[in-house]
Amino acid sequence: MSKVKYIAGDSGADEVKAFGYSFKDGKSVEVKDADIGRFSGNPFFEVSSKAEKSEDADELKAIHNGGGRYVIKKGGEVVKDGLSKADAEAFNAMSDEDKAEYVAA
């Protein structure tokens, strides 16, 4: 589960209902992970995922770095760059052992 905070701003209501959840200005509400996409990108909601905070620091993961480029990160550090989208998807599908071997090569 993740938390979503409603931010009313100057013109917003003090309390709103959205996608089956009730929010009060400035208060966080636990939301099912499946519903997070509905709130992401909305200027009235701030999404904070527990999964992001508890991510394993030793995990190798290929992520989009902008401009169609992908990098492999371990924790928050870039360990390999210059991947295409196809390379990144293939990398993320690998086992942990194969990922470690790929990065070491």
N, C-alpha and C positions, 0 to 999 in steps of 0.2 A: 504494500500500500504506500501511496505517496501523499504528500500534503499539498493543498492548493490554498492560497490566501487571496481573498477578494480585496481589491484596492479601488475604492470608490472614486477617489480624486475629488475635484471641486464640483463636478456636475453629476456624480453618481448617487445612487440611492444608498441608504445606510444598511439595507438588507435586501438580498436578492436570492432567487431560486434559479438554478441553472443545471440542466441535465440530471435532475433528480436529487440535487444536493442544495442545502440551504446555507447561505453565507452571510456573515456580518462583516462590516468594513474593518479591515485590519486583522481579522481572525482567521487562523488556518483550520481547514477541515480535511480529514483523511478521505482520500478518493481511491477507488479501485484503479489499479495500474492500467486496465483496459480502457478507462475513461480519460486518462491523462491527455491524450491527443486532442480531445475536445477543448481543453483549456490552454494548451500550448499556443503561443503566438497571440493570445487575446490580451490587449493592454490592461484589462481590468482584473486579470488573474496572474498570480505569481506561482509557478510550479516549482516545488522542491522535492526531488526524489530521494528516498532513503537509499535506493539501490546505487545512485551515483556516489553517495557519501561512503557507503560500505564496500565500494568496489575493491577487489583484491589488488594490492599494490604490485604484485608480481605477475598479474595477468597481462598477456600480450594480446593486443587488439588492434586491428586495422580500422582507421577512422578517416572520414573525409576532412581534408585540410583546406578546401576551397579551390576554386579554379579547375575542378575536375581532377585534382591530385589527392592521393591518399597516402597516409603515413602509418607506420606501426608504432604504437606506444606501449611502454611498459610503465604502469602507473601513470604519471603525468609527463614522462620523458620520451621524446621521439628517439627510437632506436634504429629505424630504417625509413627512408623516404623514397619517392619516385614510383609509387605503385599506381596502376590503373584501377578502375572500379572492379573489373573482373578479377584482377590479382587480389584486391582487398577482400572481395567476397569469398574467393577460394581460400585465402589465408584464414579468415574467420571460421571457415568450416573445418579446418584442420584440428587434429588432437593437440593437446598441450605439448606433447613431446615433439610432434612434427613442427609446431610453431617455433619452438626453441631451436630446433635444427635449422629451420629456414632462416631465422635471424642470425644465427652463428655463421652461416655460409657467406 
